[in-house]
């Protein structure tokens, strides 16, 4: 007896009705024609539903190895410990893996992620044939990913060498582990998309996330027409910093060299850098195209553990504007510094557009979630140096103040007295002036108090020590001159 082939008869039935639709004369409709077309539409609709539902009848108990091989072939990631495979056609056909472990290579001992509800989206082609099923993309939601040096090296290789289908990650968290598997950095990821644009022949990685409590958008590109050159854009939201980067591999020296353009504080900084063995060296002094730039930077950054030593020089800038923006920004970071964000930033402002100040140096240290500005100073024109210490922020009447203890070391008394118009009869052997300074960051107004002349100067026993506890408000250089002049009138 000949075996009845359901699949063959079903296909013939569909072909016959499609032929009727194609060859039908639509010029003359009757009520019976409408009824037949309606029936045909229902048959086609249910045929599509049945076709899309065919994978639900697969035997998934023996499908995990085959699915694992297909995922590795298309995405170059290894899925192990697969449990609980189900199928759904909403919002589009996909397999849902209840639990699994993700590895970047087949021989990895440490999993990259533990995933719940991994979605494997399928092509509509060959849904009826489990052996020929075609995967379009995979999507991961609310997973924890664990990075260490080995995994990052495997990532680097994956970016450069593998041809993959789209991978999407949403609402997940990336943890960076040190060599002792201790979490050192946490970065929440809102959206991540890793794919190849076939038409443009480019591999692209897009990330929207948060790093050191700052939101950012990151895009990485590799153009296969110039495979040794990589391009990336990094945009931080608060503060608004945009970094455009291009890097090229130097095979001879086993290192990477690059050029980076940074936009910050309405200025543009172009730097050159090199990366080798977890260390980045940056600088602008050898970049001839940037000789006349107002911003210069040089230094190095160690990535493991993370620590930086950077020198940032600003030339021909407005002192009040720069300091106002700087101190406002540091205050915004006060309670959000990551414990592993450590380093030294020497912030220099030279050739100031100011009648009193010549240049300034702010030694900013990031140490264990704290910001310190010790050993900072401002040079007064031909007079001496003001040293800063004991920085603190104070909020009064809904306004922000920066308070600091100051010491003016007078190197040229003649210039000091000439600048502040002190008559000879009111002069003393002046070596040092101690005072407290408060700066209203919002309104850019200064307040000086606790003025002491030659206070605690043991090197000059004959110096006259004078204290003035009154608080003075200073809006401009002219007011400061009058205050100092009156103080010296009181001394004698």
NORGIBEL-V318719 format. One record per residue. N is the residue number from 0. RES is the residue in one small letter. PHI is phi in degrees with one decimal (* if undefined). PSI is psi in radians with two decimals (none if undefined). NEAR is the number of other ideal C-beta (glycine too) atoms within 8 Angstrom. Layout:
# NORGIBEL-V318719
N RES PHI PSI NEAR
N RES PHI PSI NEAR
This chain:
# NORGIBEL-V318719
0 x * 2.31 2
1 x -73.1 2.33 3
2 x -72.2 2.32 4
3 x -78.3 2.14 5
4 x -100.3 1.82 6
5 x -65.6 -0.76 6
6 x -61.7 -0.70 6
7 x -67.0 -0.81 7
8 x -67.1 -0.62 9
9 x -64.4 -0.76 8
10 x -65.3 -0.70 8
11 x -63.7 -0.69 8
12 x -61.8 -0.77 8
13 x -65.9 -0.71 9
14 x -62.2 -0.71 8
15 x -62.3 -0.77 8
16 x -72.0 -0.62 11
17 x -64.4 -0.65 8
18 x -63.4 -0.67 8
19 x -62.1 -0.74 9
20 x -65.6 -0.71 9
21 x -69.8 -0.72 6
22 x -93.6 0.05 5
23 x -75.1 2.48 6
24 x -86.3 1.86 4
25 x -84.1 0.08 4
26 x -74.8 -0.49 3
27 x -123.5 1.76 5
28 x -95.7 2.57 5
29 x -130.5 2.97 6
30 x -63.8 -0.48 5
31 x -74.0 -0.58 6
32 x -62.4 -0.79 9
33 x -59.8 -0.74 9
34 x -63.7 -0.69 8
35 x -68.5 -0.71 8
36 x -64.3 -0.70 9
37 x -61.3 -0.74 8
38 x -64.8 -0.73 8
39 x -59.7 -0.74 11
40 x -61.9 -0.73 8
41 x -64.6 -0.72 8
42 x -63.0 -0.77 9
43 x -62.6 -0.76 9
44 x -60.6 -0.83 8
45 x -69.6 -0.52 8
46 x -63.6 -0.74 9
47 x -63.6 -0.75 8
48 x -63.5 -0.76 9
49 x -62.8 -0.74 8
50 x -62.7 -0.79 9
51 x -67.1 -0.40 10
52 x -91.0 -0.12 9
53 x -54.7 -0.73 9
54 x -61.0 -0.32 12
55 x -66.0 -0.33 6
56 x -95.1 0.09 5
57 x -67.4 2.70 8
58 x -91.7 1.65 5
59 x -78.3 -0.19 8
60 x -63.0 -0.50 5
61 x -110.3 0.24 7
62 x -100.7 -0.18 11
63 x -64.4 -0.69 10
64 x -66.9 -0.74 7
65 x -65.4 -0.70 10
66 x -65.9 -0.70 14
67 x -60.2 -0.75 12
68 x -65.8 -0.69 8
69 x -65.5 -0.74 10
70 x -64.5 -0.73 14
71 x -66.3 -0.66 12
72 x -65.6 -0.70 6
73 x -89.7 -0.46 9
74 x -123.9 -0.14 11
75 x 56.4 0.66 8
76 x -130.4 2.61 11
77 x -104.7 2.16 12
78 x -103.7 2.11 14
79 x -122.2 2.94 9
80 x 53.8 0.82 6
81 x -73.5 2.26 11
82 x -140.2 2.41 8
83 x 72.4 1.21 7
84 x -93.3 2.19 13
85 x -130.5 2.91 8
86 x -124.9 2.50 11
87 x -145.5 2.58 7
88 x -101.5 0.00 8
89 x -112.6 2.27 4
90 x -77.9 -0.30 2
91 x -154.3 2.78 6
92 x -54.4 2.23 11
93 x -158.2 2.72 10
94 x -97.0 2.41 11
95 x -112.8 2.02 13
96 x -96.6 2.08 16
97 x -64.3 -0.87 10
98 x -141.1 2.58 10
99 x -167.1 2.87 13
100 x -116.7 2.42 10
101 x -108.2 2.26 12
102 x -124.7 2.52 13
103 x -78.4 -0.46 11
104 x -134.5 2.79 7
105 x -70.6 -0.38 6
106 x -102.0 0.20 4
107 x -69.9 2.40 12
108 x -90.0 -0.46 3
109 x -107.6 2.21 9
110 x -70.9 2.59 10
111 x -81.2 -0.57 12
112 x -159.7 2.63 11
113 x -107.1 2.10 10
114 x -118.1 2.35 12
115 x -109.4 2.38 8
116 x 60.0 1.04 9
117 x -79.4 2.20 12
118 x -101.4 2.22 12
119 x -113.5 1.83 12
120 x -84.0 2.42 11
121 x -111.2 2.64 13
122 x -76.4 2.66 9
123 x -72.4 -0.27 6
124 x -77.5 2.36 5
125 x 63.5 0.53 8
126 x -65.2 -0.45 13
127 x -77.6 -0.21 5
128 x -119.1 1.89 7
129 x -62.2 -0.60 8
130 x -71.5 -0.45 5
131 x -108.8 0.28 6
132 x -62.3 2.49 12
133 x -117.3 2.17 8
134 x -91.7 2.33 14
135 x -95.4 -0.79 8
136 x -162.1 2.85 10
137 x -120.5 2.59 14
138 x -133.7 2.28 10
139 x -119.7 2.36 13
140 x -133.9 2.35 10
141 x 55.0 1.01 7
142 x -120.5 2.81 12
143 x -107.3 2.22 8
144 x -113.3 2.48 11
145 x -122.1 2.12 11
146 x -112.1 2.44 11
147 x -140.3 -3.06 12
148 x -60.5 -0.72 8
149 x -64.8 -0.78 7
150 x -65.9 -0.67 13
151 x -64.2 -0.65 9
152 x -65.6 -0.69 8
153 x -66.0 -0.64 11
154 x -60.5 -0.80 10
155 x -58.2 -0.76 8
156 x -65.1 -0.69 9
157 x -61.7 -0.78 11
158 x -59.9 -0.71 11
159 x -87.6 -0.48 8
160 x -116.5 -0.37 5
161 x -98.0 2.46 8
162 x -98.1 2.12 4
163 x -133.7 2.83 12
164 x -91.6 2.91 11
165 x -60.7 2.38 11
166 x -121.2 2.25 14
167 x -121.7 2.36 12
168 x -130.0 2.24 13
169 x -127.7 2.53 12
170 x 49.0 0.91 6
171 x -123.8 3.06 14
172 x -129.5 2.30 10
173 x -103.0 2.22 11
174 x -111.2 2.29 11
175 x -101.5 2.25 11
176 x -110.5 2.49 11
177 x -82.8 -3.00 10
178 x -66.7 -0.30 5
179 x -98.2 0.24 5
180 x 61.6 0.53 6
181 x -97.5 2.33 6
182 x -69.2 2.15 7
183 x -111.9 -0.45 9
184 x -142.6 2.42 10
185 x -122.9 2.28 8
186 x -134.6 1.82 10
187 x -67.7 2.42 9
188 x -116.6 2.11 14
189 x -78.7 -0.91 8
190 x -142.7 2.40 10
191 x -137.0 2.28 14
192 x -133.8 2.17 11
193 x -125.7 2.01 10
194 x -158.4 3.04 11
195 x -118.6 2.21 10
196 x -86.7 1.80 9
197 x -63.7 -0.75 5
198 x -64.0 -0.75 4
199 x -89.6 -0.06 5
200 x 54.1 0.92 8
201 x -134.8 2.49 10
202 x -99.3 2.32 10
203 x -131.8 2.41 13
204 x -125.1 2.06 12
205 x -112.7 2.29 11
206 x -134.7 2.32 11
207 x -118.6 2.10 11
208 x -158.9 -2.77 13
209 x -139.4 2.29 9
210 x -135.7 2.23 8
211 x 53.8 0.74 7
212 x 62.4 0.43 6
213 x -125.8 2.21 11
214 x -70.6 2.53 9
215 x -148.9 2.77 13
216 x -123.3 2.32 10
217 x -130.6 2.37 13
218 x -132.8 2.28 10
219 x -120.7 2.35 10
220 x -133.2 2.51 11
221 x -130.1 2.09 12
222 x -94.7 2.11 10
223 x -70.5 -0.20 8
224 x -77.1 -0.41 5
225 x -132.8 1.28 6
226 x -65.7 -0.37 8
227 x -83.6 -0.19 5
228 x -107.2 2.24 9
229 x -116.9 2.51 9
230 x -125.3 2.53 12
231 x -149.5 2.68 12
232 x -127.6 2.35 11
233 x -130.3 2.09 11
234 x -117.4 2.05 10
235 x -94.1 2.48 11
236 x -84.7 -0.77 7
237 x -144.8 1.78 7
238 x -76.6 2.85 8
239 x -77.9 1.76 7
240 x -127.6 2.27 10
241 x -121.3 2.24 11
242 x -122.8 2.08 11
243 x -107.8 2.16 10
244 x -127.6 2.48 12
245 x -135.4 2.24 11
246 x -129.9 2.52 12
247 x -131.1 2.41 10
248 x -81.5 2.33 6
249 x -107.6 1.67 9
250 x -67.4 -0.55 5
251 x -64.4 -0.71 4
252 x -102.3 0.12 6
253 x 52.4 0.90 6
254 x -151.0 3.04 8
255 x -118.6 2.47 10
256 x -124.3 2.52 10
257 x -152.6 2.98 12
258 x -126.6 2.34 9
259 x -130.0 2.38 13
260 x -113.4 2.10 10
261 x -117.2 2.28 12
262 x -110.7 2.08 9
263 x -156.5 2.38 9
264 x 55.1 0.74 5
265 x 60.4 0.39 2
266 x -124.7 2.82 8
267 x -122.1 2.26 8
268 x -119.1 2.12 12
269 x -107.2 2.13 12
270 x -128.9 2.73 13
271 x -111.3 2.65 12
272 x -153.7 2.89 12
273 x -138.6 2.60 10
274 x -127.8 2.22 10
275 x -156.5 2.24 8
276 x 52.9 0.99 3
277 x 62.3 0.43 6
278 x -135.6 2.35 10
279 x -114.2 2.23 9
280 x -110.8 2.29 8
281 x -125.4 2.74 13
282 x -179.8 2.78 12
283 x -123.2 -0.14 14
284 x -66.9 -0.44 6
285 x -96.8 0.03 6
286 x -94.3 1.74 10
287 x -61.6 -0.48 5
288 x -71.7 -0.19 5
289 x -113.2 0.31 10
290 x -59.2 -0.65 5
291 x -93.9 0.11 3
292 x -67.0 2.61 11
293 x -83.3 -0.15 7
294 x -123.7 2.27 12
295 x -129.6 2.51 10
296 x -142.0 2.54 13
297 x -156.4 2.72 9
298 x 150.3 -2.85 11
299 x -145.2 2.75 10
300 x -132.2 2.11 13
301 x -91.2 2.30 10
302 x -93.5 -0.35 7
303 x -143.3 1.72 7
304 x -76.2 2.86 8
305 x -72.6 2.15 13
306 x -160.4 2.41 8
307 x -128.2 2.59 12
308 x -129.2 1.84 9
309 x -128.5 2.50 14
310 x -115.7 2.11 9
311 x -116.3 2.07 11
312 x -110.8 2.23 10
313 x -111.4 2.25 11
314 x -111.2 2.42 10
315 x 54.6 0.97 7
316 x -116.6 2.82 11
317 x -78.7 2.03 8
318 x -60.5 -0.84 12
319 x -64.1 -0.72 8
320 x -65.4 -0.79 8
321 x -65.9 -0.82 12
322 x -65.5 -0.63 11
323 x -62.7 -0.81 10
324 x -67.3 -0.69 9
325 x -62.9 -0.89 10
326 x -69.6 -0.56 11
327 x -65.9 -0.72 10
328 x -67.0 -0.75 9
329 x -62.7 -0.63 11
330 x -66.7 -0.65 11
331 x -65.5 -0.41 9
332 x -90.1 -0.08 9
333 x -50.7 -0.79 9
334 x -106.9 0.30 4
335 x -132.1 0.28 9
336 x -74.8 2.22 12
337 x -71.6 2.45 9
338 x -61.7 -0.38 6
339 x -98.1 0.08 8
340 x -91.9 1.58 9
341 x -122.8 2.54 10
342 x 162.5 3.14 12
343 x -121.1 2.30 10
344 x -124.4 1.96 11
345 x -93.7 1.94 11
346 x -104.1 1.86 11
347 x -107.4 2.41 12
348 x -122.6 1.99 13
349 x -116.4 2.78 9
350 x 52.0 0.95 6
351 x -68.6 2.51 13
352 x -82.5 1.21 7
353 x -147.1 2.48 9
354 x -77.7 -0.28 4
355 x -115.5 -0.72 8
356 x -94.2 2.39 11
357 x -94.2 -0.89 7
358 x -156.7 2.92 11
359 x -141.6 2.61 13
360 x -132.8 2.11 11
361 x -113.2 2.00 11
362 x -92.2 1.70 12
363 x -98.1 2.12 12
364 x -114.9 2.28 11
365 x -105.4 1.88 11
366 x -134.5 1.98 6
367 x 48.0 1.03 5
368 x 72.7 0.15 5
369 x -117.7 2.66 7
370 x -115.1 2.18 10
371 x -123.5 2.51 8
372 x -123.3 0.59 12
373 x -67.9 2.77 9
374 x 60.7 0.60 5
375 x -100.0 2.69 11
376 x -157.3 2.79 10
377 x -130.9 2.31 11
378 x -90.8 2.21 11
379 x -88.4 2.51 12
380 x -56.8 1.91 10
381 x 59.5 0.23 5
382 x -109.5 -0.97 11
383 x 172.7 -2.74 11
384 x -128.8 2.36 10
385 x -101.4 2.12 12
386 x -99.8 2.41 10
387 x -102.8 2.63 13
388 x -161.8 2.87 9
389 x 55.0 0.97 6
390 x -72.2 2.45 11
391 x -156.5 2.61 7
392 x -98.3 2.41 10
393 x -131.0 2.36 9
394 x -107.2 2.13 7
395 x -137.1 2.26 5
396 x 53.5 0.75 3
397 x 62.2 0.41 3
398 x -126.5 2.66 10
399 x -101.1 2.29 11
400 x -122.9 2.50 12
401 x -108.7 2.16 13
402 x -114.0 2.46 12
403 x -152.2 2.64 12
404 x -89.5 2.35 9
405 x -124.2 2.57 12
406 x -134.2 2.07 10
407 x -95.6 2.01 13
408 x -93.7 1.97 10
409 x -85.0 2.03 12
410 x -94.6 -0.46 6
411 x -136.2 1.69 9
412 x -63.1 -0.65 9
413 x -61.0 -0.76 6
414 x -66.9 -0.66 10
415 x -62.1 -0.89 13
416 x -66.0 -0.60 12
417 x -68.0 -0.73 7
418 x -66.5 -0.65 10
419 x -103.3 0.26 11
420 x 57.3 0.84 8
421 x -93.5 2.17 11
422 x -68.1 2.72 6
423 x -62.8 -0.56 6
424 x -70.0 -0.34 5
425 x -102.6 0.16 9
426 x -88.1 2.66 10
427 x -128.3 3.00 11
428 x -76.4 1.52 9
429 x -92.1 2.17 13
430 x -117.7 -0.55 10
431 x -153.4 2.51 12
432 x -129.4 2.11 11
433 x -98.9 2.45 12
434 x -162.5 2.83 11
435 x -104.5 2.41 10
436 x -123.1 2.29 11
437 x -118.7 2.29 11
438 x -114.9 2.14 13
439 x -78.6 1.82 12
440 x -66.6 -0.58 12
441 x -70.9 -0.76 6
442 x -105.7 -0.05 5
443 x 58.3 0.81 8
444 x -116.2 2.49 9
445 x -108.9 2.63 10
446 x -132.8 2.25 12
447 x -114.6 2.38 12
448 x -148.9 2.99 11
449 x 51.9 0.88 9
450 x -78.4 2.27 13
451 x -133.5 2.19 12
452 x -97.3 2.21 14
453 x 60.1 0.53 15
454 x -72.0 2.25 9
455 x 58.3 0.66 4
456 x -99.7 1.60 10
457 x -74.3 -0.29 5
458 x -76.7 -0.30 4
459 x -125.6 1.59 9
460 x -68.9 -0.47 4
461 x -89.0 0.01 5
462 x -67.5 2.50 11
463 x -87.9 2.16 9
464 x -97.4 2.15 9
465 x -130.2 2.41 11
466 x -118.2 2.49 9
467 x -135.7 1.91 9
468 x -89.8 -0.11 6
469 x -67.9 2.62 6
470 x -100.3 2.28 6
471 x -116.7 2.41 9
472 x -94.8 2.32 8
473 x -125.3 2.12 11
474 x -104.6 -0.35 6
475 x -158.8 3.06 6
476 x -65.6 -0.60 7
477 x -62.8 -0.71 6
478 x -65.5 -0.73 11
479 x -60.8 -0.72 12
480 x -61.9 -0.78 11
481 x -64.5 -0.67 8
482 x -65.4 -0.81 11
483 x -65.3 -0.67 10
484 x -63.4 -0.77 11
485 x -65.4 -0.64 8
486 x -62.9 -0.71 12
487 x -74.1 -0.44 13
488 x -64.9 -0.64 8
489 x -70.8 -0.57 8
490 x -61.4 -0.73 10
491 x -110.4 none 7
